[in-house]
Amino acid sequence: MAQRDDLLKSFLTANGWGNADRVLLAADASFRHYDRLTLNGEKRVLMDAPPPMEDVRPFLKVARHLEKTGFSAPHVFDADEENGFVLLEDFGDETYTRLLKKGADEKGLYRLATDVLIDLNRRDESESVPDGLPPYDEEALMKEAMLFPDWYMPAVFGRPTDPRAADEYARLWKEVFPLVEAVPRTMVLRDYHVDNLMILHGRDGIKACGLLDFQDALNGAVTYDIMSLMEDARRDIDPALLEEMRERYIAGMDDKLDRDAFLTSWAVLAAQRHAKVLGIFVRLCVRDHKPRYLVHIPRLWKLIERALRHPALANLKDWFDRNVPEEYRIVPECQP
């Protein structure tokens, strides 16, 4: 720890911020944390992403690509890639989450966030996706989906998941993942929700929406981020608002989408994401001693049950009904 503190001091001093006041700005579900630096009336954000647990290079690649293509990602002033320090533009404190809690115009905020995705995703893949971005393919989707039998089910049943049930679960996902390939591909930011979106005053149009936490971006379906936005594990969203934003997105994509294929891919990706997040939230409690995410589990079950009603997911719905009946769709009493 002392050695890392010395490396950090050297990084800040080399960039003229060695004497800045520093306060914790945010910590997330990973090993990263963020500090706000203040010096002579100016502000910066310090990302501290300790290797080998974290790698700042994907963040830097995506941040620079987004800024270059006209979106409001934090400007990177300097970075020490080897040691995991990044000096960033400070976007302030007006996250969507905070604004919505204060009673801000919900529909207006979601329209702006939807329009950002329209602008990004209706571009050709060659323009929207930075070179070398890994694919969000069947292998990646499957790895995430398996977090449900690997973490959630053992927590609620008190025993490891039966391998036969896990194998059937994987086989059923493998049957539906090809349905995702029926829509165009883009850069998927993957954590596109109200905690990671900000309002930036003094910027017009889509640039008024600040983007955060996109280091896990992949090359995947244009459906994913709009689904992630409107099927949020962290807050309830009126179904009428969801439908309005989904229609706004379809209309804005300039006939690039086949409606039925898009809606089917939405259902598949929604079910996959919610199953993944159920596993992640339990893992955060059991492995990482972060139980605060468990409060969202009842909402996640409502979301996944809605997604599983799509006809394309009938076999997966049957698997859930047989293997995780309603009395086990609970907040587990997980033990770290």
N, C-alpha and C positions, 0 to 999 in steps of 0.2 A: 504493500500500500504506500509506504514512504517513497519507494522508487517511482511509482506512478505519479504521486504528488509532485515530485521533482520534475518529471517529464512534462506535466501539465504547466507548471510554473515557467519552464523554459519555452514552451509553445506560446503561452500568453505574452511573455516578455518579448519574444521575437516579433510578435505582431502588434506591439505597442499597448497591450492590455494587461500588463503585469500588475499594475496598481489599481485595477478596476475593482469596484465593489461587486461581490458575487453572491447571488441568492439562488436557491433551488427553484427552478421554474416548473419542472414536471418530471415525473418518472412514469414509465409504462410497464407493460407486462414482460418486457425483455430486460436485458441487463443495461440498456442505455438509460442515461438520465441527462437532463438539460438544465443549465444554469443561465440566469440572466446576468449579463455584465453591464455595469454602468460606469462611465468615465467621462467627466467633463460634459455632462448632459447628453452624451451619445450612448446608445445601447447596442448590444450584440447578444446573440444566443450562443452558448457553448454546448455542443454535443459531446458528451463523454461516452464512448462506446468501446469498452475494454476488450481487446483481443485476448484470447482466441474466441471468446463467446460471441463477439460481434465483429462485423466487417463493414467499414464505412464506405467502401468502394461502390457497392450497388447504389447506396443513397446518392453519392456524388454523381454517378452516371445519370441517374434519373432526374435529379434536381437540375443539372445543367441542360439536359435535353428539354425538360418542361419549360425552363426559362427561355431557352433558345427558340422554342416554337410558340411563344407568346402567352404562356400561363404563369401564374404567380406562385412559383415555388421559391422558398427562401434563397436569396443570393448567397453563394459560397464565397466568403472573403479569403479564407485560407483553410488548409487541411493538412494534418499529419496522418497520412493513411496508415503508416506502419503502426502507430501507437493509438489510433482511434480517436483523435481530437479534430473537431471541425468548428470553425468560427462562422456563424451564420447571421444573416439579416434577422432582426427582431420584428415579427409581425404584430406584436402587441398581445392583448389579452382577450379580444373579442371572438372567441370560438363560437361556432353555432350552438354548442351545448349551453354556454353561458348566456348567450342572447335569447335562446328559447326559454330558458328558466326565467328570464326577465320579462317575458311576454312579447318578444319581437314577432314580426310578421312571418309566421311559419311558412305560409305558402310562398311568399316572396323569396325566402332563403332557399327553399327546395327548388324553386324555379331556377334560381341562379346556379345551384349545384348541378341541376339537370342539364342546363345549357352548357356548362363547362364540359360535361361528358359528351354532349352532342358535338361540340366543336372539335374535341379530340378524336372521337370515335368515327365520325363520318369521313375523316381523312383516309387516304390510302395507308395501308399497313406500313409501307416503306417510309412514310412520313411520320406516322404516329409512334412507331416502335424504334427505340434506339438500337444500334447495331449490337449484336451479341446478347440481347435480352433472352433469358432462358424461356422455354415454352411452358405454358400452363396446360400440360397434356394429360393423358389418361394416367400416367404414372404418378404425376404430382397430385392430381385429384384423388386418386386411390389412397395414396399415402396419408392425405389429410382425412379422408373419410374413415380410415381405420382407427383414428383417434377415438371414435365413439366406442367400439368394442374393446379397445385397449385400455381406456381410462374411465369412461362413464359407467359402463356396465359392471366392471369389477367393484366400483364404488357403491353402486346401489344393491348389487346382489351379494357382495361380501365374498366373492370368489372369482378366479379368472374366468373369462368368457370361454365357453365350450368351443374348441377349435372347429367343430363341424358347423356351428352357427356362424362363426366368423368367416369361414370359407364360403358359405352360402351367401352371406352378406356381400363379400367381395365379388362373387360371381354376378350377383344381381346389379351391382353398380357397373360392372364391366359391360353389362348388356345395355345400359342406358347412356353411358358416357359418350358414345358416338353421336347421340342426338345433339350434343353441344357443338359439334363440328359443323352443323348446318347454318351457322351464322358467321359473319366476317370476324376477323381477328384484329386486335388492337393492343396497345399497352394497357394492361389491367393493373390498376394501382393497388387493389386487393383490400385495403382497409379504408374504403371511401365511405365515411360516415361522419356524424355531427361532431365527434370529438376531434376530428382531423381536418375540419374545414373552418375557415376564418373569414370575417369581413374586414377588408382593407379599405379604409376611407381614403379618398383622393385618387382612387383608381376606377376606371370605367369598365362597363361590360363584364366579360368573364374574368378580367384581371382583378375585379373587386373581390373575387373568391380566392383566398389564400389556401394553399395545399400543403398538408403535413403528412409525415409518416408513410412514405411511399417506397421505402427501401426494399420492400419485398415484391416490387412490381415484376410481372411476367407477361409474356406474349400469349394472350388468351382471348376468349370470346367477348364480343362487345356487350354481351348481356350482363357480365359479372358485376361491374361497379354500380350500375343503376339499380340492380337487384340489391346489392349490399347497402346502398343508400336508403332504399325504401323498405327493406326488411331488416331493420336495425335491432340487434340484440339488446341495445341499451335503452330504447324508448319505444313507447307505443305510438303508432302512426295510424291515423284514420284511414280505413280502406278506401274511402273516396279520394283522399289526397294521393294515396299510392296509385290508384287507377288514373288520376289526372296526370301525374308525372310520368307514368308509363306511356300514356297516349301522347304526351308532349314529346317524349323521347322518340317514339316510333315515327311521329310526324316529322321531327327534326332531322331524322337520319336520311332524308332525301331518297326514299325508295330503296335503300340499301338492305332493308330487312324484309324477309318473308314473315308475315305476322304470326302464322301458326308455328313456324319453326322457332321464332323468337320466344313465343310464350312457352313452348315446350322446353327450350333451353333454360328459360327462367326457372321453371319448376324443378328441373334437374339440379341446377346450380344452387338454388335456394335450399333444397333438401340436403345437398352435399355440404353447403356452408354451415347450416344449422347443426347438422350432425358433427361436423368438425369442431365447431365452437363449443358444443356440449362437452366434448372430450377435452378441449383446451382449458375450459374454465375449471373442470375437475382437476386436471393436471396442475394448473396454477395453484390450487389449494394443496393437493397432496405432495407434489414435488417441490414447489417453489414457495410454499407457505404464504400464499396470497389468496385468502378465502373471499375477498370482497366481491369477486365476480360471480359467485354462486347465486346472488340475488336475482340475476337475469335468467336463470334456468327455466322458471315457469313460462316466461315470454318465449324462450326458444322452443319449448315444446309446442306452444300454440302455432308458431311459425312453421315448424317442420310438419306438423299435422296438416296444416293448410296446403303446403307444397305437395305432400303425399297424396292429396286428393286428385291430382292430375292423372288422367287415364294412363299415361305413359309410365307412371310409377306404381301401378297397381301391385306388381309383384313385390316391390320393396315395402309398400304399405302392409302387405300381408306378413312379410318378415318381421316388421316392427310390432305388429299386433300379436304375433305368436311369441316373439322373443323378449319384448319389452312391453308387456301389457300396461294398461293405464295406471294401475296401482304402483308401478315402478317408475313412472315418469315424474320423478320427484327431485327435490334438492337433497343430494346425498349427505350423510353425516361423515364427510371425509375426514380422515386423520392425517395430518402432515407427518 
